[in-house]
Amino acid sequence: MRVAIMQPYFMPYLGYFRLFAATDLFVVYDCVQFPARGFVHRNYLTDALGRRRWLTLPVQRCPRNTVIRDVRLDTDREELVRRMRRFPALERESPVLEQVTRLREELSPYLEETLAAVCRTLGLAWNVVRSSELSIDPKLRGQDRILALVNAVGGKSYLNAPGGRDLYSSEEFARRGLELRFLSPYTGDHASVLERLSLESGQALRREMEAQLR
C-alpha cells in the first residue's frame, strides 16, 4: 500500500492533489505545529486588478506552538464571504465554493471537508485518515515520525511531494522495509484550485493533473 502524508492546505494548487491520485491512503498531517505564515489557512487568489492577494480563513488567536488539530476558526460565515468578494473568480457558484463557506469551529476537519469536495470534483478516491488519530509516540520528530505513521497504517511505500528530498533517507526507509518515492516537480499552473475550479471544469483539471503523473 502506498501512503502520502501531508499537512492539510486551504485550497492548494492542483499539483497537491497528485498525492491523492497516486496513493492508496492519504494521511492528513495535523499533529504538527500550525504554520502561521504558511498555506494551511490561506492561499493566493487574483483580485479585480489582477493582483495576487491572500484569502485567509478567520483563524482564532492561538499560542505559537499550537498544533493544527487544535486550531479553531471564527464561524462567522459573513466575514469569510466578505473576504471572498475581492476575487471575481469566486462570483460563480460551485459545490466546492459552497463547501468552503461551510465554516466549522475546528480547522482540521474543515480543511478535510474542503479537500474532499475538490477530490469529488476531480473524480479522485477519498481514502483518508488523520495523523492525530493514530497512536504514535508524540516525541518522534521529522523522518522518524513519518516512518512511524507509515507503519501505523500498514504502508509499504511512502510518496512525498518533490520538495522533501532533503528531509528523508532512502537508505533508512529501505532498512525499515519501506519504499521511498517522490513526485516530480509540478510544471502546471500553481494557482489555487478554488480559483481554477471557478473558471475551468473538473475534467480539464483532472487531465492536466494526470499528465503530471507520467
C-alpha positions as CSV (number, residue, x, y, z in Angstrom):
1,M,0.0,0.0,0.0
2,R,1.3,3.4,-1.0
3,V,0.8,6.2,1.5
4,A,1.1,10.0,1.4
5,I,1.4,12.2,4.4
6,M,0.8,15.9,4.1
7,Q,-0.4,18.9,6.1
8,P,-3.9,19.9,5.1
9,Y,-3.8,23.1,3.0
10,F,-6.6,25.5,2.2
11,M,-7.5,25.2,-1.5
12,P,-3.9,24.3,-2.6
13,Y,-2.6,24.2,-6.2
14,L,-3.6,21.3,-8.5
15,G,-0.3,19.6,-8.1
16,Y,-1.1,18.9,-4.4
17,F,-3.9,16.5,-5.5
18,R,-1.5,14.2,-7.3
19,L,-0.8,12.8,-3.8
20,F,-4.4,11.6,-3.7
21,A,-4.3,10.2,-7.3
22,A,-1.0,8.3,-6.9
23,T,-1.6,6.7,-3.4
24,D,-3.9,4.2,-1.7
25,L,-4.1,6.3,1.5
26,F,-3.7,9.9,2.3
27,V,-2.8,10.9,5.9
28,V,-3.8,14.4,6.9
29,Y,-0.8,15.5,8.9
30,D,-2.5,17.6,11.6
31,C,-0.3,16.6,14.6
32,V,2.4,19.1,13.8
33,Q,2.7,22.8,14.7
34,F,0.4,25.2,12.9
35,P,2.5,27.3,10.5
36,A,1.0,30.8,10.9
37,R,2.7,32.1,7.7
38,G,2.0,29.0,5.6
39,F,-0.8,27.8,3.4
40,V,-2.8,25.8,5.9
41,H,-5.3,28.6,6.5
42,R,-4.8,30.8,3.4
43,N,-4.0,31.0,-0.3
44,Y,-3.4,33.4,-3.1
45,L,-6.2,34.3,-5.5
46,T,-6.4,37.0,-8.2
47,D,-8.3,40.2,-7.3
48,A,-10.2,42.6,-9.7
49,L,-6.9,44.4,-10.6
50,G,-5.1,41.2,-11.5
51,R,-3.0,41.2,-8.3
52,R,-2.3,38.1,-6.2
53,R,-3.9,38.6,-2.8
54,W,-4.4,36.4,0.2
55,L,-7.7,34.8,1.0
56,T,-7.3,34.0,4.7
57,L,-9.6,31.9,6.9
58,P,-10.8,33.6,10.1
59,V,-8.5,31.8,12.5
60,Q,-8.9,32.4,16.2
61,R,-5.8,33.6,18.1
62,C,-3.7,30.7,19.4
63,P,-0.2,30.2,21.0
64,R,2.7,29.8,18.6
65,N,3.2,26.1,19.4
66,T,-0.4,25.1,18.8
67,V,-0.7,22.0,16.5
68,I,-3.0,22.1,13.5
69,R,-5.7,19.8,15.1
70,D,-6.2,22.3,17.9
71,V,-6.6,25.4,15.8
72,R,-10.1,27.0,15.9
73,L,-11.9,29.1,13.4
74,D,-14.3,32.0,13.8
75,T,-17.5,30.6,12.3
76,D,-18.8,33.9,11.1
77,R,-19.7,33.0,7.5
78,E,-20.4,36.5,6.5
79,E,-16.9,37.6,7.3
80,L,-15.4,34.9,5.1
81,V,-17.9,35.8,2.3
82,R,-16.9,39.5,2.6
83,R,-13.2,38.5,2.2
84,M,-14.1,36.4,-0.9
85,R,-15.8,39.3,-2.6
86,R,-12.5,40.8,-3.6
87,F,-11.9,37.9,-6.1
88,P,-14.0,37.9,-9.3
89,A,-13.5,34.2,-10.0
90,L,-15.5,33.4,-6.8
91,E,-18.6,35.1,-8.1
92,R,-19.6,31.8,-9.8
93,E,-21.3,29.3,-7.7
94,S,-19.9,25.7,-7.4
95,P,-20.1,22.8,-5.0
96,V,-16.5,23.4,-3.9
97,L,-17.2,27.1,-3.3
98,E,-20.3,26.2,-1.3
99,Q,-18.2,23.8,0.9
100,V,-15.6,26.5,1.5
101,T,-18.3,28.7,3.1
102,R,-19.5,26.0,5.4
103,L,-17.2,27.0,8.3
104,R,-16.9,24.9,11.4
105,E,-15.0,25.6,14.6
106,E,-12.3,23.0,14.2
107,L,-9.8,23.9,11.4
108,S,-8.6,20.3,10.7
109,P,-11.9,18.7,9.8
110,Y,-12.9,21.9,7.9
111,L,-9.9,21.5,5.7
112,E,-10.5,17.8,5.3
113,E,-14.1,18.6,4.1
114,T,-12.9,21.2,1.6
115,L,-10.2,18.8,0.2
116,A,-12.8,16.1,-0.1
117,A,-15.0,18.4,-2.1
118,V,-12.2,19.1,-4.6
119,C,-11.4,15.3,-4.8
120,R,-15.1,14.7,-5.7
121,T,-15.0,17.3,-8.4
122,L,-11.8,15.8,-9.8
123,G,-13.1,12.3,-9.6
124,L,-10.5,11.1,-7.1
125,A,-10.9,8.5,-4.5
126,W,-11.1,9.7,-0.9
127,N,-9.2,7.3,1.4
128,V,-8.1,9.5,4.3
129,V,-7.1,9.3,8.0
130,R,-5.8,12.0,10.3
131,S,-2.4,11.6,11.9
132,S,-3.8,12.9,15.2
133,E,-6.0,9.8,15.4
134,L,-3.1,7.4,15.1
135,S,-1.2,6.0,18.1
136,I,2.4,7.1,17.6
137,D,5.0,8.4,20.1
138,P,4.4,12.2,20.3
139,K,8.2,12.7,21.0
140,L,9.1,11.5,17.5
141,R,10.1,14.2,15.0
142,G,10.9,14.5,11.3
143,Q,11.7,11.4,9.4
144,D,11.1,9.1,12.5
145,R,7.5,10.4,12.9
146,I,6.8,9.8,9.2
147,L,8.2,6.3,9.4
148,A,6.0,5.6,12.5
149,L,2.9,6.9,10.6
150,V,3.5,4.8,7.6
151,N,4.0,1.7,9.8
152,A,0.8,2.6,11.8
153,V,-1.4,2.4,8.7
154,G,0.3,-0.7,7.2
155,G,2.0,1.2,4.4
156,K,4.8,-0.4,2.3
157,S,5.6,2.6,0.2
158,Y,5.8,6.3,1.0
159,L,5.2,9.0,-1.6
160,N,6.3,12.6,-0.8
161,A,6.0,15.9,-2.5
162,P,9.1,16.9,-4.6
163,G,10.3,19.5,-2.2
164,G,11.1,16.9,0.5
165,R,14.1,15.1,-1.0
166,D,16.5,16.6,1.6
167,L,14.3,15.5,4.5
168,Y,14.4,11.8,4.1
169,S,16.9,9.0,3.6
170,S,16.0,6.2,1.1
171,E,18.5,4.0,2.9
172,E,16.7,4.4,6.2
173,F,13.4,3.7,4.6
174,A,14.8,0.6,2.9
175,R,16.3,-0.6,6.3
176,R,12.7,-0.4,7.7
177,G,11.4,-2.4,4.7
178,L,9.7,0.6,3.1
179,E,10.0,2.2,-0.3
180,L,10.5,6.0,-0.6
181,R,9.4,7.8,-3.7
182,F,8.9,11.4,-4.7
183,L,6.6,13.2,-7.1
184,S,8.3,15.0,-9.9
185,P,8.2,18.9,-9.8
186,Y,4.9,20.2,-10.9
187,T,5.2,22.3,-14.1
188,G,1.5,23.3,-14.4
189,D,-0.4,26.3,-13.0
190,H,0.2,26.9,-9.3
191,A,-2.9,29.0,-8.8
192,S,-5.3,27.9,-6.0
193,V,-7.6,25.1,-7.1
194,L,-10.5,27.2,-5.7
195,E,-9.9,29.8,-8.4
196,R,-9.2,27.3,-11.1
197,L,-12.4,25.3,-10.5
198,S,-14.4,28.5,-10.7
199,L,-13.1,29.1,-14.2
200,E,-12.4,25.6,-15.6
201,S,-14.0,22.2,-15.5
202,G,-13.0,19.4,-13.1
203,Q,-12.5,17.1,-16.1
204,A,-10.0,19.5,-17.6
205,L,-8.0,19.9,-14.3
206,R,-8.1,16.1,-13.9
207,R,-6.4,15.6,-17.3
208,E,-3.8,18.3,-16.5
209,M,-3.0,16.7,-13.2
210,E,-2.8,13.1,-14.6
211,A,-0.4,14.4,-17.3
212,Q,2.0,15.4,-14.5
213,L,1.9,11.8,-13.1
214,R,3.5,10.2,-16.1
